[in-house]
Amino acid sequence: MVNLEDMTKEELLEVIRIKDELLKEQREEIEAYRELVEELQEKLGIKYPFPGNGD
């Protein structure tokens, strides 16, 4: 593993870009799971709405 202090500005920006992309993918997965849960709850006649931001 490389220390942040040893990385160039371009390398740091690339790390940030990669992490942003991973976060975006995870948010999309969470949304897909929420939609699936809501669909299943409707089919089962159950409704437990998600509180905001995982609270």
DRENTORKOL-3810 file (N, C-alpha, C; in nm, 4 decimals):
REM DRENTORKOL-3810
@n.u->0.0842; n.v->-0.1174; n.w->0.0000; ca.u->0.0000; ca.v->0.0000; ca.w->0.0000; c.u->0.0891; c.v->0.1243; c.w->0.0000
@n.u->0.0452; n.v->0.2245; n.w->-0.0705; ca.u->0.1218; ca.v->0.3484; ca.w->-0.0856; c.u->0.0687; c.v->0.4527; c.w->0.0127
@n.u->0.1587; n.v->0.5252; n.w->0.0744; ca.u->0.1188; ca.v->0.6348; ca.w->0.1629; c.u->0.0652; c.v->0.7504; c.w->0.0798
@n.u->-0.0369; n.v->0.8157; n.w->0.1311; ca.u->-0.0939; ca.v->0.9303; ca.w->0.0600; c.u->0.0100; c.v->1.0390; c.w->0.0366
@n.u->0.0992; n.v->1.0552; n.w->0.1321; ca.u->0.2015; ca.v->1.1591; ca.w->0.1204; c.u->0.2945; c.v->1.1350; c.w->0.0017
@n.u->0.3062; n.v->1.0085; n.w->-0.0399; ca.u->0.3960; ca.v->0.9732; ca.w->-0.1497; c.u->0.3284; c.v->0.9788; c.w->-0.2867
@n.u->0.1995; n.v->1.0045; n.w->-0.2890; ca.u->0.1253; ca.v->1.0036; ca.w->-0.4150; c.u->0.1258; c.v->1.1418; c.w->-0.4800
@n.u->0.1214; n.v->1.1419; n.w->-0.6117; ca.u->0.1126; ca.v->1.2682; ca.w->-0.6845; c.u->-0.0311; c.v->1.3179; c.w->-0.6809
@n.u->-0.0492; n.v->1.4420; n.w->-0.7185; ca.u->-0.1835; ca.v->1.5002; ca.w->-0.7240; c.u->-0.2717; c.v->1.4194; c.w->-0.8185
@n.u->-0.2178; n.v->1.3788; n.w->-0.9330; ca.u->-0.2947; ca.v->1.3015; ca.w->-1.0302; c.u->-0.3360; c.v->1.1660; c.w->-0.9731
@n.u->-0.2455; n.v->1.1027; n.w->-0.9000; ca.u->-0.2779; ca.v->0.9736; ca.w->-0.8388; c.u->-0.3869; c.v->0.9895; c.w->-0.7333
@n.u->-0.3773; n.v->1.0949; n.w->-0.6548; ca.u->-0.4795; ca.v->1.1204; ca.w->-0.5531; c.u->-0.6151; c.v->1.1468; c.w->-0.6173
@n.u->-0.6167; n.v->1.2227; n.w->-0.7247; ca.u->-0.7423; ca.v->1.2493; ca.w->-0.7949; c.u->-0.8013; c.v->1.1209; c.w->-0.8522
@n.u->-0.7165; n.v->1.0316; n.w->-0.8999; ca.u->-0.7638; ca.v->0.9036; ca.w->-0.9526; c.u->-0.8235; c.v->0.8177; c.w->-0.8412
@n.u->-0.7606; n.v->0.8181; n.w->-0.7246; ca.u->-0.8150; ca.v->0.7447; ca.w->-0.6104; c.u->-0.9530; c.v->0.7995; c.w->-0.5741
@n.u->-0.9663; n.v->0.9299; n.w->-0.5723; ca.u->-1.0950; ca.v->0.9925; ca.w->-0.5412; c.u->-1.1990; c.v->0.9545; c.w->-0.6460
@n.u->-1.1601; n.v->0.9557; n.w->-0.7733; ca.u->-1.2527; ca.v->0.9189; ca.w->-0.8805; c.u->-1.3001; c.v->0.7743; c.w->-0.8647
@n.u->-1.2076; n.v->0.6849; n.w->-0.8341; ca.u->-1.2431; ca.v->0.5440; ca.w->-0.8161; c.u->-1.3372; c.v->0.5276; c.w->-0.6973
@n.u->-1.3061; n.v->0.5933; n.w->-0.5875; ca.u->-1.3918; ca.v->0.5830; ca.w->-0.4692; c.u->-1.5299; c.v->0.6426; c.w->-0.4954
@n.u->-1.5365; n.v->0.7532; n.w->-0.5678; ca.u->-1.6654; ca.v->0.8119; ca.w->-0.6036; c.u->-1.7479; c.v->0.7146; c.w->-0.6872
@n.u->-1.6830; n.v->0.6456; n.w->-0.7800; ca.u->-1.7528; ca.v->0.5482; ca.w->-0.8643; c.u->-1.8035; c.v->0.4304; c.w->-0.7809
@n.u->-1.7221; n.v->0.3843; n.w->-0.6878; ca.u->-1.7651; ca.v->0.2751; ca.w->-0.6004; c.u->-1.8845; c.v->0.3170; c.w->-0.5146
@n.u->-1.8808; n.v->0.4381; n.w->-0.4621; ca.u->-1.9933; ca.v->0.4886; ca.w->-0.3829; c.u->-2.1198; c.v->0.4986; c.w->-0.4671
@n.u->-2.1055; n.v->0.5452; n.w->-0.5900; ca.u->-2.2203; ca.v->0.5549; ca.w->-0.6800; c.u->-2.2815; c.v->0.4171; c.w->-0.7038
@n.u->-2.1973; n.v->0.3173; n.w->-0.7290; ca.u->-2.2459; ca.v->0.1816; ca.w->-0.7518; c.u->-2.3162; c.v->0.1270; c.w->-0.6282
@n.u->-2.2612; n.v->0.1537; n.w->-0.5108; ca.u->-2.3232; ca.v->0.1055; ca.w->-0.3878; c.u->-2.4578; c.v->0.1731; c.w->-0.3636
@n.u->-2.4666; n.v->0.3025; n.w->-0.3927; ca.u->-2.5949; ca.v->0.3726; ca.w->-0.3776; c.u->-2.6994; c.v->0.3143; c.w->-0.4718
@n.u->-2.6578; n.v->0.2811; n.w->-0.5945; ca.u->-2.7499; ca.v->0.2208; ca.w->-0.6908; c.u->-2.7964; c.v->0.0835; c.w->-0.6428
@n.u->-2.7059; n.v->0.0053; n.w->-0.5850; ca.u->-2.7430; ca.v->-0.1254; ca.w->-0.5313; c.u->-2.8411; c.v->-0.1108; c.w->-0.4155
@n.u->-2.8153; n.v->-0.0162; n.w->-0.3271; ca.u->-2.9056; ca.v->0.0065; ca.w->-0.2139; c.u->-3.0440; c.v->0.0436; c.w->-0.2644
@n.u->-3.0509; n.v->0.1309; n.w->-0.3632; ca.u->-3.1803; ca.v->0.1711; ca.w->-0.4185; c.u->-3.2523; c.v->0.0518; c.w->-0.4804
@n.u->-3.1790; n.v->-0.0338; n.w->-0.5501; ca.u->-3.2400; ca.v->-0.1529; ca.w->-0.6097; c.u->-3.2949; c.v->-0.2450; c.w->-0.5011
@n.u->-3.2210; n.v->-0.2623; n.w->-0.3914; ca.u->-3.2692; ca.v->-0.3447; ca.w->-0.2807; c.u->-3.3919; c.v->-0.2820; c.w->-0.2152
@n.u->-3.3918; n.v->-0.1515; n.w->-0.2006; ca.u->-3.5089; ca.v->-0.0846; ca.w->-0.1417; c.u->-3.6328; c.v->-0.1071; c.w->-0.2270
@n.u->-3.6157; n.v->-0.0951; n.w->-0.3585; ca.u->-3.7284; ca.v->-0.1179; ca.w->-0.4485; c.u->-3.7778; c.v->-0.2619; c.w->-0.4378
@n.u->-3.6855; n.v->-0.3566; n.w->-0.4286; ca.u->-3.7230; ca.v->-0.4965; ca.w->-0.4143; c.u->-3.7975; c.v->-0.5204; c.w->-0.2833
@n.u->-3.7476; n.v->-0.4630; n.w->-0.1748; ca.u->-3.8133; ca.v->-0.4781; ca.w->-0.0450; c.u->-3.9536; c.v->-0.4189; c.w->-0.0494
@n.u->-3.9670; n.v->-0.3005; n.w->-0.1085; ca.u->-4.0992; ca.v->-0.2382; ca.w->-0.1181; c.u->-4.1944; c.v->-0.3244; c.w->-0.2001
@n.u->-4.1449; n.v->-0.3805; n.w->-0.3098; ca.u->-4.2280; ca.v->-0.4669; ca.w->-0.3938; c.u->-4.2726; c.v->-0.5911; c.w->-0.3165
@n.u->-4.1810; n.v->-0.6514; n.w->-0.2435; ca.u->-4.2154; ca.v->-0.7697; ca.w->-0.1646; c.u->-4.3118; c.v->-0.7349; c.w->-0.0517
@n.u->-4.2914; n.v->-0.6191; n.w->0.0118; ca.u->-4.3824; ca.v->-0.5776; ca.w->0.1183; c.u->-4.5231; c.v->-0.5574; c.w->0.0639
@n.u->-4.5337; n.v->-0.4980; n.w->-0.0541; ca.u->-4.6652; ca.v->-0.4782; ca.w->-0.1148; c.u->-4.7314; c.v->-0.6119; c.w->-0.1443
@n.u->-4.6562; n.v->-0.7074; n.w->-0.1960; ca.u->-4.7112; ca.v->-0.8394; ca.w->-0.2270; c.u->-4.7557; c.v->-0.9121; c.w->-0.1012
@n.u->-4.6859; n.v->-0.8890; n.w->0.0090; ca.u->-4.7184; ca.v->-0.9549; ca.w->0.1350; c.u->-4.8169; c.v->-0.8743; c.w->0.2193
@n.u->-4.8504; n.v->-0.7552; n.w->0.1736; ca.u->-4.9430; ca.v->-0.6711; ca.w->0.2481; c.u->-4.8809; c.v->-0.6080; c.w->0.3710
@n.u->-4.7516; n.v->-0.5920; n.w->0.3695; ca.u->-4.6783; ca.v->-0.5321; ca.w->0.4818; c.u->-4.6223; c.v->-0.3990; c.w->0.4343
@n.u->-4.6208; n.v->-0.3005; n.w->0.5226; ca.u->-4.5607; ca.v->-0.1730; ca.w->0.4837; c.u->-4.4809; c.v->-0.1175; c.w->0.5996
@n.u->-4.3505; n.v->-0.1243; n.w->0.5875; ca.u->-4.2590; ca.v->-0.0647; ca.w->0.6837; c.u->-4.1702; c.v->0.0302; c.w->0.6055
@n.u->-4.2091; n.v->0.1547; n.w->0.5947; ca.u->-4.1292; ca.v->0.2478; ca.w->0.5139; c.u->-3.9892; c.v->0.2662; c.w->0.5717
@n.u->-3.8953; n.v->0.2868; n.w->0.4817; ca.u->-3.7578; ca.v->0.3119; ca.w->0.5233; c.u->-3.7473; c.v->0.4524; c.w->0.5806
@n.u->-3.6847; n.v->0.4669; n.w->0.6973; ca.u->-3.6563; ca.v->0.6017; ca.w->0.7455; c.u->-3.5456; c.v->0.6627; c.w->0.6604
@n.u->-3.5327; n.v->0.7902; n.w->0.6623; ca.u->-3.4335; ca.v->0.8580; ca.w->0.5799; c.u->-3.2904; c.v->0.8242; c.w->0.6167
@n.u->-3.2080; n.v->0.8024; n.w->0.5179; ca.u->-3.0631; ca.v->0.7831; ca.w->0.5317; c.u->-3.0231; c.v->0.6775; c.w->0.6339
@n.u->-3.1007; n.v->0.5722; n.w->0.6451; ca.u->-3.0644; ca.v->0.4634; ca.w->0.7350; c.u->-3.0799; c.v->0.4944; c.w->0.8819
@n.u->-3.1477; n.v->0.6029; n.w->0.9148; ca.u->-3.1680; ca.v->0.6405; ca.w->1.0552; c.u->-3.2710; c.v->0.5499; c.w->1.1200
END
